[in-house]
Amino acid sequence: MREELVCCALLAFAISLVLTPEIIKVAHSYQIHDMPNERKVHSQQIPRFGGLAIFMGLIITLLLWSFWRSELFNLPLLAAATGIVIVGFRDDFLPLRASVKLLGEVIGAFIIIFFGDIRLESLHGLLGIDELPIYISYAVSIFTIIVITNAFNLIDGINGLAGSIAILVFSTYGCWFYINGDMPTAALCFGIIGGTLAFLLFNYQSKIFMGDCGSLLLGFMAAAVTIKFLGDNAQLPNTAAHHFASPVMFVSCLLAFPLFDTIRVFTLRLAAGISPFTPDRNHIHHLLIGIHSSHAVATTIILMVNLAFIAAALFLQGYNDNVLIVGGIISAVLLTRFLKSKNVRFNRQRKGSLLHDEQKVARKTKSIRKERIIEGS
């Protein structure tokens, strides 16, 4: 079975590796680029639509896997994911209103909840709540899917970040579902890993962005797999080696960066009296770039911090979810405030250095003028 999962990852990798250069060529031929502006961190015209290569690698892999195993995958999930990619592609090609994108996400969530049987039936002790009434379950599931989907969309601001976080998340889930004997979901996770890895080879070179068709796909799949993980984990006996005693806390730590960054920027925007969907440069990755970190360095730092949260979640299994989540939020806030203060100090020092250089040039120019006056006299 392990060999099948490796084959899934390799096949998706190969398909994405072949398709990505072709997408780049087509985008250049038709002049379809992500244009630089004052909000974005790139200064060149770069093609989008890299998410299409990830999607095609995943879909073809899962279809072949289903044929090989004579076992159909969750078709409502694949249908909903296809719809999400279409919405993202349309937004990449010709921007959509936030309300239209949100409607597409709600429809996708509706499909997997009602037809794919992927929904939150319980809060697993969060806020002291366990089993949810059916209609509350639908509402909470839709809300969760929308939040996680948009969280991945919002962190897609620098090269490699959204893709690297996705690989971290789906590697964790893929291994867990493999141990749990759920091969279809494990194959899904490893297919996403393979397709995303191939895309990152080009993304780290600034040759292509994944676009909304990629980030929305990864976020939507992460939401679906997260909900499935919580449900399946609840069915395990407490004595199972891979059972999580604090599953909500573990999921929160696994998705720590995208969730916290999304909540943070939404809060800042609402506090400023603007729409939470208004783009800005207040994301954590922007703060790291602001202190002259490269895209690769910023992504590595964020990954290391996210890994530290995951390690803490594993170490603290069995403790109360509510207390641990509050502690995690406080830790994330303190880390962000530290980064913000460092960013402010760095910018002050840079401005001071620039002012000093300007004054030095002015003094030198004044001195040269005096020398010329003396020579002329």
C-alpha positions in Angstrom: 0.0 0.0 0.0 2.9 2.4 0.7 4.1 1.8 -2.8 0.7 2.9 -4.2 0.9 6.2 -2.3 4.4 6.8 -3.5 3.2 6.2 -7.0 0.3 8.6 -6.5 2.8 11.3 -5.4 5.2 10.6 -8.3 2.5 10.5 -10.9 0.9 13.8 -9.8 4.5 15.3 -9.6 5.2 14.2 -13.2 1.9 15.5 -14.6 2.3 18.9 -12.8 6.0 19.0 -13.9 5.0 18.6 -17.5 2.0 20.9 -17.5 3.4 23.9 -15.6 5.9 25.0 -18.3 3.1 24.7 -20.9 0.9 26.9 -18.8 3.7 29.4 -18.5 4.1 29.5 -22.3 0.4 30.0 -22.9 0.2 32.8 -20.3 3.1 34.6 -21.9 1.6 34.1 -25.4 -1.7 35.7 -24.4 -0.1 38.2 -22.0 -2.0 36.9 -19.1 0.0 38.0 -16.1 -0.2 39.0 -12.4 0.7 42.7 -12.7 3.0 44.2 -10.0 1.6 47.1 -7.9 2.3 48.9 -4.6 0.7 46.1 -2.6 2.4 43.1 -4.2 6.0 42.0 -3.5 7.0 41.1 -7.1 8.2 43.7 -9.6 7.7 41.7 -12.8 4.8 40.4 -14.8 4.4 36.8 -13.8 1.9 34.2 -15.1 -0.7 32.8 -12.8 -2.8 29.6 -13.2 -0.2 27.3 -11.6 -3.0 25.8 -9.6 -4.3 24.2 -12.8 -1.2 22.0 -13.0 -1.7 20.9 -9.4 -5.4 20.2 -10.1 -4.8 18.2 -13.3 -2.0 16.2 -11.6 -4.4 15.4 -8.7 -7.4 14.5 -10.8 -5.6 12.3 -13.3 -3.8 10.5 -10.5 -7.0 9.9 -8.5 -8.9 8.6 -11.6 -6.1 6.2 -12.5 -5.8 5.1 -8.8 -9.6 4.5 -8.7 -9.3 2.4 -11.9 -6.4 0.4 -10.5 -8.1 -0.2 -7.2 -11.6 -0.7 -8.8 -12.8 1.8 -6.1 -14.4 5.1 -6.8 -13.2 8.1 -4.9 -15.5 10.6 -3.2 -17.1 12.0 -6.4 -19.0 14.9 -4.7 -15.7 16.1 -3.2 -14.0 16.0 -6.6 -16.9 17.7 -8.3 -16.9 20.5 -5.6 -13.1 20.9 -6.0 -13.6 21.2 -9.7 -16.1 24.0 -9.2 -13.8 25.8 -6.8 -11.0 25.6 -9.3 -13.3 27.1 -12.0 -14.2 29.9 -9.7 -10.5 30.6 -8.9 -9.6 30.4 -12.6 -12.2 32.9 -13.5 -11.0 35.2 -10.8 -7.4 34.8 -12.0 -8.4 35.6 -15.6 -11.0 38.3 -14.9 -11.4 39.3 -11.2 -14.7 38.5 -9.5 -16.4 40.3 -6.7 -15.7 38.9 -3.3 -19.4 38.1 -2.9 -19.3 35.9 -6.1 -16.3 34.0 -4.9 -17.9 33.5 -1.5 -21.0 32.1 -3.2 -18.9 29.6 -5.1 -17.3 28.5 -1.9 -20.6 28.1 -0.2 -22.0 26.0 -3.1 -18.8 23.8 -2.9 -19.2 23.4 0.8 -22.9 22.5 0.4 -22.0 19.8 -2.2 -19.5 18.0 0.1 -21.7 18.3 3.2 -24.9 17.1 1.7 -23.7 14.7 -1.0 -20.2 13.8 0.2 -21.1 13.3 3.8 -18.2 15.5 5.0 -19.4 17.6 7.9 -18.7 18.4 11.5 -21.0 16.4 13.6 -19.3 17.5 16.9 -17.0 20.2 18.2 -15.2 17.5 20.1 -15.3 19.3 23.5 -14.4 22.8 22.1 -16.2 25.3 24.3 -17.6 22.4 26.2 -19.7 21.3 23.1 -19.7 17.8 21.7 -22.5 16.6 19.4 -24.1 19.3 17.3 -27.8 19.5 16.2 -28.1 18.7 12.5 -28.8 22.2 11.3 -26.1 23.7 13.5 -23.8 21.1 12.1 -24.5 22.2 8.6 -23.9 25.9 9.4 -20.7 25.2 11.4 -19.3 23.0 8.6 -19.9 25.6 5.9 -18.3 28.3 8.1 -15.3 26.0 8.8 -14.8 25.2 5.1 -15.0 28.9 4.0 -12.6 30.0 6.7 -9.9 27.4 5.9 -10.4 27.8 2.2 -9.8 31.6 2.4 -7.0 31.2 4.9 -4.9 29.4 2.2 -6.0 32.0 -0.4 -4.8 34.9 1.9 -1.4 33.5 2.7 -0.5 33.1 -1.0 1.5 36.3 -1.0 5.1 35.3 -1.5 6.9 32.5 -3.4 6.5 29.1 -2.0 4.5 29.9 1.1 1.0 28.5 0.4 2.5 25.5 -1.4 4.9 24.7 1.4 2.3 25.0 4.1 0.0 22.8 2.0 2.7 20.1 1.8 3.2 20.2 5.6 -0.5 19.9 6.2 -1.2 17.1 3.6 1.9 15.2 4.6 0.6 15.1 8.1 -2.9 14.1 7.2 -1.7 11.7 4.5 0.4 9.7 6.9 -2.4 9.6 9.5 -5.0 8.4 7.0 -2.5 5.7 5.8 -2.1 4.5 9.4 -5.8 4.6 9.8 -6.3 2.4 6.8 -8.2 5.0 4.7 -6.3 4.6 1.4 -8.5 6.8 -0.8 -8.0 9.9 1.5 -4.3 9.1 1.8 -4.0 8.9 -2.0 -5.7 12.3 -2.2 -3.2 13.8 0.2 -0.2 12.3 -1.5 -1.5 13.4 -4.9 -1.7 17.0 -3.7 1.8 16.7 -2.3 3.2 15.5 -5.6 1.5 18.1 -7.7 2.4 20.9 -5.4 6.1 19.9 -5.2 6.4 20.1 -9.0 4.7 23.5 -9.0 7.1 24.8 -6.3 10.1 24.1 -8.5 8.9 26.9 -10.8 7.3 29.1 -8.2 10.5 29.5 -6.2 12.1 30.8 -9.4 9.3 33.3 -9.8 8.3 31.8 -13.1 4.6 31.3 -12.1 2.1 31.8 -9.3 -0.5 29.3 -8.3 -3.2 31.9 -8.5 -6.6 31.7 -6.8 -7.4 28.4 -8.7 -4.5 26.9 -6.8 -4.8 28.5 -3.4 -8.6 28.0 -3.2 -8.2 24.3 -4.3 -5.6 23.7 -1.6 -7.6 25.5 1.1 -10.8 23.7 0.1 -9.2 20.3 0.2 -7.5 21.1 3.5 -10.9 22.0 5.0 -12.5 18.8 3.7 -9.6 16.6 4.9 -9.6 18.4 8.3 -13.3 17.7 8.9 -12.8 14.0 7.8 -9.9 13.7 10.2 -11.9 15.0 13.2 -14.7 12.6 12.4 -12.6 9.6 11.9 -10.4 10.3 14.9 -13.5 10.4 17.1 -14.4 6.9 15.9 -11.1 5.4 17.2 -10.8 3.8 20.6 -8.8 5.9 23.0 -6.2 3.2 23.2 -5.3 3.4 19.5 -1.8 4.6 18.9 -2.8 7.2 16.4 -5.8 8.5 18.3 -5.6 12.2 19.3 -7.0 13.0 22.7 -7.0 16.7 21.8 -7.9 16.7 18.1 -9.2 20.3 17.9 -6.0 21.7 19.4 -3.9 19.5 17.0 -5.8 20.7 14.0 -5.5 24.3 15.2 -1.7 23.9 15.5 -1.4 22.1 12.2 -3.2 25.1 10.5 -1.8 27.6 12.9 -0.2 30.0 10.4 -3.0 30.3 7.8 -5.7 30.5 10.5 -4.0 33.0 12.8 -2.9 35.2 9.9 -6.4 35.3 8.5 -8.0 36.1 11.8 -5.4 38.8 12.4 -5.8 40.6 9.1 -9.5 40.4 9.2 -9.5 41.9 12.7 -7.2 44.7 11.6 -9.3 45.5 8.6 -12.6 45.5 10.5 -11.0 47.7 13.2 -10.0 50.2 10.4 -13.5 50.3 9.2 -12.9 48.5 5.9 -14.0 45.3 4.3 -12.2 42.2 5.6 -11.7 41.1 2.0 -9.8 44.4 1.1 -6.2 43.4 0.1 -3.4 45.0 2.1 0.2 44.4 3.2 -0.5 43.6 6.9 0.1 39.8 6.6 2.8 38.2 8.6 4.8 37.3 5.5 4.8 41.0 4.6 6.3 41.9 8.0 9.1 39.4 7.3 9.7 40.7 3.8 9.7 44.2 5.4 12.9 43.4 7.4 14.6 42.4 4.1 14.0 38.6 4.4 13.9 36.9 1.0 10.9 34.9 0.0 12.7 31.6 0.8 13.9 32.8 4.2 10.4 34.2 5.1 8.8 30.9 4.1 11.3 28.8 6.0 10.8 30.9 9.2 7.0 30.5 9.0 7.3 26.8 8.4 9.7 26.4 11.4 7.2 28.2 13.6 4.3 26.2 12.4 6.3 23.0 13.0 7.0 24.2 16.5 3.2 24.6 17.1 2.7 21.0 15.7 5.4 19.7 18.0 3.7 21.4 21.0 0.4 19.9 20.0 1.8 16.4 20.0 3.6 16.9 23.3 0.5 18.3 25.0 -2.0 15.7 23.9 -4.6 15.0 26.5 -4.7 18.5 28.0 -7.9 20.6 27.7 -8.4 21.8 24.1 -9.9 25.2 25.2 -6.9 26.1 27.5 -4.3 25.0 24.9 -6.0 26.9 22.1 -6.1 30.1 24.2 -2.4 29.5 25.0 -1.6 29.0 21.3 -3.4 32.2 20.4 -1.5 34.2 23.0 1.8 32.7 21.8 1.0 33.7 18.2 0.0 37.2 19.2 3.3 37.7 21.2 5.4 36.4 18.3 3.6 38.7 15.9 4.0 41.7 18.1 7.7 40.9 18.4 8.0 40.7 14.6 6.0 43.9 14.2 8.3 45.8 16.6 11.4 44.4 14.9 9.9 45.5 11.5 9.3 49.1 12.9 12.8 49.3 14.3 14.3 48.1 11.1 12.4 50.6 9.0 13.5 53.4 11.5 17.1 52.4 11.2 16.8 52.3 7.4 15.3 55.7 7.3 17.9 57.0 9.7 20.6 55.5 7.5 19.2 57.0 4.4 18.9 60.4 6.0 22.5 60.2 7.2 23.6 59.3 3.7 21.6 62.2 2.2 23.2 64.6 4.8 26.6 63.2 4.0 26.1 63.8 0.3 24.7 67.3 0.9 27.8 68.2 3.0 30.1 66.8 0.4 28.3 68.8 -2.3 28.5 72.0 -0.3 32.2 71.4 0.3 32.9 70.9 -3.4 31.0 74.2 -4.2 33.1 76.1 -1.7 36.3 74.7 -3.2 35.2 75.8 -6.6 34.3 79.3 -5.4 37.7 79.6 -3.8 39.5 78.3 -6.9 37.5 80.8 -9.1 38.4 83.7 -6.9 
